[in-house]
Amino acid sequence: MFSHSFFRIGRVALLAIATSLCSFPASAAPAPETLLAQGRVDDAISSLQTKLSNAPDDAHGYNLLCRAYFIVDNWEASAKACEKAVSLQPSNSDFHLWLGRVYGEKASHAHFLSAMGLAKKTRSEFETAVRLDPNNVEARADLAEFYVEAPGIV
């Protein structure tokens, strides 16, 4: 239903962004962003879970956890983490974008009837991301691709 390669581009972008965010002292335990940049996704997930158990209101942490689960194709866990990030910061365009991406991947792996509901959620999240930040180029691109690839479904 959706172009797998397009949504997977986010994985590469995540690693590039994570690499640029790494400016932590060498003596400290590696930050989740560093672990992701090193390709240590399982370690990053473990680190984020520990971090979030101590800081349950960390919306950015939940969004990063969502992205880490996205990398390993764990759509259920990714959706839960993204939904939590959105619930903590509903005005964050990027959080809605990532939730839409996760719903899109879930839809592409779901039974037809489930996929229809997920496609509607995907569209809604992409539209919300664009509405919240009209300059969010990634959200606009994902929404445009959605309209091209799934016009008859929703």
C-alpha positions in Angstrom: 0.0 0.0 0.0 2.8 2.5 0.9 6.2 2.7 -0.6 8.4 0.9 1.9 11.5 2.6 0.7 10.1 6.1 1.3 9.2 5.4 5.0 12.5 3.7 5.5 14.3 6.9 4.4 13.4 8.1 7.9 15.7 5.5 9.4 18.7 6.9 7.6 17.6 10.5 8.4 17.2 9.5 12.1 20.8 8.2 12.2 22.1 11.3 10.5 20.2 13.5 12.9 21.2 11.4 15.9 24.9 11.7 14.9 24.7 15.5 14.7 23.1 15.6 18.2 25.9 13.7 19.9 27.9 16.1 22.1 28.3 14.2 25.3 31.3 13.8 27.5 33.3 10.6 26.9 33.0 9.6 30.6 29.2 9.5 30.5 27.3 6.5 29.4 26.5 6.7 25.7 23.3 8.7 25.0 20.5 6.9 23.1 21.2 9.2 20.2 24.9 8.0 20.2 23.9 4.4 20.4 21.5 4.8 17.4 24.2 6.6 15.4 26.5 3.6 16.2 23.8 1.2 15.0 23.3 -0.2 18.5 19.5 0.0 18.3 18.8 -2.6 21.0 21.1 -0.8 23.4 19.4 2.5 22.5 16.0 1.0 23.2 17.2 -0.3 26.5 18.7 3.0 27.4 15.5 4.9 26.5 13.3 2.6 28.5 15.5 3.2 31.5 15.5 6.9 30.9 11.7 7.0 30.5 11.1 5.0 33.6 12.8 7.9 35.5 11.3 10.7 33.3 7.8 9.5 32.2 6.9 12.9 30.8 9.8 13.1 28.4 8.0 13.5 25.1 11.2 13.7 23.1 12.4 10.5 24.7 9.2 8.7 23.7 9.6 10.1 20.2 13.1 8.8 20.0 12.0 5.4 21.3 9.3 5.4 18.6 11.9 6.0 16.0 14.2 3.2 17.4 11.3 0.7 17.3 10.6 1.9 13.8 14.1 1.0 12.8 13.6 -2.6 13.9 10.1 -2.9 12.4 8.3 -3.2 15.8 5.2 -1.3 14.7 3.2 -2.0 17.9 5.8 -0.7 20.3 6.7 2.1 17.9 3.0 3.2 17.8 2.7 3.1 21.6 5.8 5.3 22.0 4.7 7.7 19.3 1.2 8.0 20.7 2.7 8.7 24.1 4.9 11.5 22.6 1.9 13.0 20.9 -0.2 12.9 24.0 2.6 14.7 26.0 3.2 17.3 23.3 0.1 17.4 21.0 1.4 20.6 19.2 4.6 19.0 18.0 4.5 18.6 14.2 7.3 16.1 14.1 5.7 13.8 16.6 2.5 13.7 14.5 4.7 13.0 11.4 6.4 10.0 13.0 3.1 8.7 14.3 1.7 8.9 10.8 4.7 7.1 9.5 4.2 4.3 12.0 0.5 4.0 11.2 1.5 3.8 7.5 3.9 1.0 8.1 1.4 -0.8 10.3 -1.2 -0.4 7.5 1.2 -1.9 4.9 1.5 -5.0 7.0 -2.1 -5.3 8.1 -5.2 -7.2 6.8 -7.2 -5.1 4.4 -9.9 -4.0 6.8 -7.4 -3.1 9.5 -5.3 -1.3 6.9 -8.2 1.0 5.9 -8.6 2.2 9.5 -4.8 2.7 9.8 -4.7 4.5 6.5 -7.2 7.0 7.8 -5.1 7.5 10.9 -2.0 7.9 8.8 -3.7 10.6 6.7 -5.0 12.4 9.8 -1.5 12.4 11.5 0.2 13.7 8.3 -2.5 16.4 7.9 -2.1 17.4 11.6 1.7 17.6 11.2 1.3 19.9 8.2 -1.4 22.0 9.9 0.8 22.5 13.0 3.8 23.4 10.9 3.1 24.3 7.3 6.9 24.6 6.8 7.5 21.0 7.8 8.8 19.8 4.4 9.0 16.1 5.5 5.4 16.2 6.6 4.3 17.8 3.4 6.2 15.2 1.4 4.8 12.2 3.3 1.3 13.6 3.0 1.7 14.1 -0.8 3.0 10.6 -1.2 0.1 9.3 0.9 -2.4 11.1 -1.4 -0.6 9.6 -4.5 -0.4 6.0 -3.2 -3.7 5.7 -1.3 -6.2 8.0 -2.9 -9.0 5.4 -3.2 -8.7 4.0 0.2 -9.5 7.0 2.3 
